[in-house]
Amino acid sequence: MNPVLRHGLLMGVLAVAVLASALAVVRAKHENRKLFAELQALAAQRDQLEVDWSRLQLEQSAWSSHARVEQMAREQMHMRSPQPGEIRTLP
């Protein structure tokens, strides 16, 4: 094979390889940016869920406090504490 033709063919192959490499880098950068944006959105969602979880824990704590349960028992179920004479002990 002619050395000039061989040199030209080698340059063509190398040019195609460089072009393919450049396109792969561009694609990888794009994918990286897309995944980073998704990561940021998921982190924001996680933070919001943590805020909601904390709020729900506080709400549960408020609704299940002993004072609230006693108040509900007295008002809605008309319950009361037993008088000392109404308390029975088993032997």
C-alpha positions as CSV (number, residue, x, y, z in Angstrom):
1,M,0.0,0.0,0.0
2,N,1.2,3.5,-0.8
3,P,2.6,5.3,2.3
4,V,0.8,8.5,1.5
5,L,-2.5,6.6,1.2
6,R,-1.8,4.7,4.4
7,H,-0.9,7.9,6.2
8,G,-4.2,9.5,5.0
9,L,-6.2,6.5,6.0
10,L,-4.6,6.5,9.5
11,M,-5.4,10.2,9.8
12,G,-9.0,9.6,8.8
13,V,-9.4,6.8,11.4
14,L,-7.8,9.0,14.1
15,A,-10.1,11.9,13.2
16,V,-13.2,9.7,13.5
17,A,-11.9,8.4,16.8
18,V,-11.4,11.9,18.1
19,L,-14.8,13.0,16.9
20,A,-16.4,9.9,18.6
21,S,-14.5,10.6,21.8
22,A,-15.7,14.3,21.8
23,L,-19.3,13.2,21.3
24,A,-19.0,10.7,24.1
25,V,-17.6,13.5,26.4
26,V,-20.5,15.8,25.5
27,R,-23.0,13.0,26.1
28,A,-21.4,12.1,29.5
29,K,-21.5,15.8,30.5
30,H,-25.2,16.1,29.6
31,E,-26.1,13.0,31.5
32,N,-24.1,14.2,34.5
33,R,-26.0,17.5,34.5
34,K,-29.3,15.8,34.1
35,L,-28.6,13.4,37.0
36,F,-27.3,16.3,39.2
37,A,-30.5,18.2,38.6
38,E,-32.5,15.1,39.6
39,L,-30.4,14.7,42.7
40,Q,-31.0,18.3,43.7
41,A,-34.8,17.8,43.2
42,L,-34.7,14.6,45.3
43,A,-32.7,16.3,48.0
44,A,-35.3,19.1,48.2
45,Q,-38.1,16.6,48.4
46,R,-36.3,14.7,51.2
47,D,-35.9,17.9,53.1
48,Q,-39.6,18.7,52.7
49,L,-40.5,15.2,53.9
50,E,-38.3,15.6,56.9
51,V,-40.0,18.9,57.8
52,D,-43.4,17.2,57.4
53,W,-42.3,14.3,59.5
54,S,-41.2,16.6,62.3
55,R,-44.5,18.5,62.1
56,L,-46.5,15.2,62.3
57,Q,-44.5,14.0,65.3
58,L,-45.2,17.3,67.1
59,E,-48.9,17.0,66.2
60,Q,-49.0,13.4,67.4
61,S,-47.4,14.4,70.6
62,A,-49.9,17.2,71.2
63,W,-52.9,14.9,70.4
64,S,-51.7,12.1,72.6
65,S,-50.7,14.1,75.7
66,H,-52.1,12.8,79.0
67,A,-53.9,16.1,79.6
68,R,-55.6,16.0,76.2
69,V,-56.7,12.3,76.6
70,E,-58.1,13.1,80.0
71,Q,-60.0,16.2,78.7
72,M,-61.5,14.1,75.9
73,A,-62.5,11.4,78.3
74,R,-64.2,13.8,80.6
75,E,-66.0,15.9,77.8
76,Q,-66.9,13.3,75.2
77,M,-67.3,10.1,77.3
78,H,-68.4,11.7,80.6
79,M,-65.7,9.8,82.5
80,R,-64.4,10.8,85.9
81,S,-61.9,9.7,88.4
82,P,-63.3,7.3,91.0
83,Q,-64.0,8.5,94.5
84,P,-62.0,6.8,97.3
85,G,-65.0,4.8,98.4
86,E,-65.5,3.4,94.9
87,I,-62.1,1.9,94.7
88,R,-61.9,-1.9,95.4
89,T,-58.8,-3.8,96.0
90,L,-58.4,-7.5,95.5
91,P,-56.9,-9.7,98.2
